[in-house]
């Protein structure tokens, strides 16, 4: 039985390449492609495996692209459980433009998932997560899956005695009511959830504290890119400084952060140090090209650097308390 089980409802066959320039009309001559298994929870499992842990990835997949995705997971020695669906798994295409250093990401919609198929995903998750310490759901929902689906996953995790970690956005996040142990929104996703600008740390902490007070989540970790991260609990909050690295690709950075946080918690790190490890993994992923994720040696080096940086306590505005 795996201690960590991830769920990816909208997985992808990730294809990455490079080109001198991305221009309209003309044929764009690309370099050799790189193929990776992708999608939120699958990326989480990839990072945990890279760091020396083990996570089992549960996901729906169909068609030739779904078969290729499953083969890539076997190539990378990531335990997985595929739920067959009738539609073809989506593909995601990333092009790094050499002339400018810009990155272009083309993300296709997922296949329509019928009711019997998404219910089968819940059944398979229930079977595979028996005895798990953490269930991690990350990413979007494909067409056909109800927006409240992740609440069902939270309820299932509670019944299994597992802590539920969630990284999603938009309507699926707005439909969450309870049962999350750790929620990791980006600042953009938090702004979408509140409908507010949230310009200052204190306002962001107040919004996250609102999630906690409603019973949605016990812990909220807000990723803020180059401004670091905010760790928010019911009785305190602090901003952890960003780790400065050269940026090559942002693909999978948020998922890398989630994966390393959960890995750190399983390994017995304090919550603060687990978040620092998550930030190190996110930063390490920024350093790799295309759809490649973090490298273990980079994460370990950046984690030690992160531990040397002091967090800054942040208080919510008086009016929000």
N, C-alpha and C positions, 0 to 999 in steps of 0.2 A: 504494500500500500504506500502510495506517495504521500509525503507530508504536505506538498504543495500541488494543487490541481488548478490549471488555468482553463478558462472558457473563452473561446473566440467565436462569436456568432457571425462575423463577417471577415473570414480569413481571405488572404490574397496570395497569389503567386507573384512575387515581387521580381521585377526585371529592372536592372540598372545598367546604364551605359554612359558614354561620353561622346560629345561632338564638338567640333571647333566653334560652331555658332548655330543657334536655333533661329531660323528665319522662315517667313511664309513662302509658300508656293514651291520653292526649290526643294530638291531631294536633299535630305540631311544625312550625310554619311556618318555612321556611328561606329564606335569602337566595339570590341568584343563584349557581349552581354554577360552580366552576372545574375544568377538566379538564386533567390532565397525564399524560404517559407516566411510569409508575412501575415500581418494582422495583429491586433493588440496583444491578446493573451499568448499567441504563439511567440511573439517577440519577447514577452516576459519570460516564457519557458526557455528561449534561446539564451537569454542573459544569465538566468539561474544556472543553466548547464555550463556556460562559459566560466562562471565563477566557481565551479566545482560542486554545485548542488544538483538536485534532481527535481524536476517538475514534470507532471504528466499533462499534456495538452489535449483538451477535448474540443472538437470543432466539427461543424457540418461541412461537407465538401462533395462536389459532384463534377462529372465531365472529365475531359482530358486534363484540364488545368488542376482539378482536384486530385487526380492521380499523381500529377507531377508534384503537387504540394506535399502529398503524403510521402513520396519518394525522397524529397529533399529533407524532410524530418528524419527519415531513416538514415540518410547520408550523414546528418549532423548528430545522430544518436540521441535524439530527443524522444522519450516515450510519448506515444500519442494514441488517441482513440478517435477514429473518424466515424462520424454519423453520416451515412449516405443520404444525399438529397438529389432530387431530379435535375435541378438547375446546375449550370456550370459555375464553378468557383471564379470569382472575379480576378482580374489581373491589374497590377499597378506598375506604371512605367515611369522611371526616373531618369532624367538626362542631365548630366553635368556639362555646362557650357564652358569649354576651356578658355575661350577668348576673354570672358568677363568674370569667370568664377561663380556665376549664378547657377542655381539649380532649378530645374523645371520638373514638377511632379504631376503626373496624369493619373488620376485615381478613378477607376470605373465603379459603377454601382454593383452591389452584390446581387446574386440571383434571388428570385422570389422564393421565400421559404414558407411552405404550407403549414397549417396548424399541426397536422400529424408529425411533421418533421421537426418543428421547434419543440414540441412536447417530447419527442424522442430525445432531443438534446438534453432536456431536463432529466429525463429518466436515466440517460447514460451518465450524466454528471453525478446523479445521486448514487449510482452504483460505483463509479470510479473514486468518489471522494469519501467513501467510508473510511473513517480513521484519519482523514487529512487534518492538518492543523490550520491550513489556509486554503481558501478558495479565492481565486483572483479572476475577475472579469474585466476585460479591457477592450476598448474599441467601440465601434458603432454597431447598430442593428441593421440587418438587411431588410429589403422590402418584405412585407408579410408578417414580420415578427412584431407583436404589439409593443407599444412604447413602455408599458409597465413590466416588461419581461424581467428586467434586472431586479425588480422587487421580489419576483418569484424566486430568483437565484438567492437573494438575501434570506428569504424565509427558509429555503432549502438548506442553506449553509448553517443557519441557526439550529435547525432540527438535527443536523449532522454533528453539531458541536464544533464547527469550524469557524474561524474568523474570516469575514468576508471583506476583501479589498476591491475597490471599484475605481475605475478610471474611464469615465464616459462623459458625454456632453449633450447639449440640446434637450430635446423632449424626453429621452430616456432618463436623464439626470433630473429633470423637473418632476418626473413621475415617482421618484424615490421618496419613500416615507420613513423608513427605519431599517435597522439591521446591518448597517455598514460599520465595520471596525475602523477602517482607514480609507478615506476618500482623497484622491489626488487630482483636483482640478488644476488646469493652468489658470493664469490670471484672466485670460480672455474668456475661458469657460465660466469662471466665477462671475465675471461681468455680465455674461449672457444670462446666467441663472438669476442674478439680482435685477438686471435691467438698469444698473447704475454704473457710473464711470469708475468709482473706486480708485481715485487717484493716489491716495496715500496708504502707507502700510496699515495705519490704524483703522482705516475704513475697510480694508481688505480683511483684517482680523475680525472686525465686527461682523462682516458678512459670513465668514467661516464660523464664528461663534454662534451665529443664528442657526446654521445647519446643525451644530452640536446641541443647542438648546431645544431644537425641535425633535431631537432623537434620531435624526437622519444618520449621523456618524459620530463615533467616539473621538476620532482624530481627523483633522483636515491638514493636508500638506499642499500648499499652493506653490506650484512651480512658476518662477518669474523670469526664466531665461537668464539674461545677463545680469539681472538684479538678485539672483540667488533664489531662495525659497523661504516661505513662512511655515513654521510648524505651529499649529494651533490646537490647543486642548481646552477643556472647559475652564481650567484654572490658570491658564498662562499661555503666552505665545512668544516666539522669538524669530528673528530673521537670521538665517544662515547665509553667509556671504557666498557669492558665486565663485566658481573655480574657473579662472581664465585659461582658455586653451585656443589654439588655432581651429577655426571652424571649416570643415570640408563638406559635411552633410548633416542635416537635421533629422533625417529619416530615423524613426525609432528611438529618439532621445528620451521622450516621455515614458515610453514602455520600458526602456532600460532603467530609468529611475525607479519605476514601480518594482521591477524584477529584483533589483539590488536591495531595495528597502525590505522586501519580504525575505530575501535570502539572509540579510543581516539579522532580522528578527528570529528566524529559525536557528541561526547560529548563536543566538544568545546576546547579541549586541543590545545596548540600550536603545530606546526609541530615537534619541538624538543622533547617536552614532549610526544607526540604521539609515536614517534620512541622509546623513553625510555620505554613507556608502552609495545611496541612491543618486545623490548629486554627482558623485565621482563617476558612476557608470553613465549617467546622462552626458557628462562632459566628455568622457572617453568615447562615447558614440559620436559626438560632434566631430571628433578627430578622424573618423574613418570615412572612406568614400562610399557613395551610393547607398545601397541597402545593407552594407556590412554594419554590424553592431559593435559594441565595445570589445576590447581585448583585455584579458585578465590582468596582464602586467600593468597596463595603463590605469585600470580601475584601482589596483592596489596602491600604486604610486600616488594617484590623485586623492585617494581616501586618506592617506597619511597627511597630505597637504591640507585637506579639509579639516582634519582633527586639530590642526595647529591654529585654525582660525576661530576666533571667538564669536559666538552668537550675540545678537543684540535684542534684549527684551523689548516687546512692543505691547502697548496697552491700547485697547479699543477706546473710542471717544466716550466720554461720560454719558452722552445722550443715548448711547446704544446699550448701556449696561442695565 
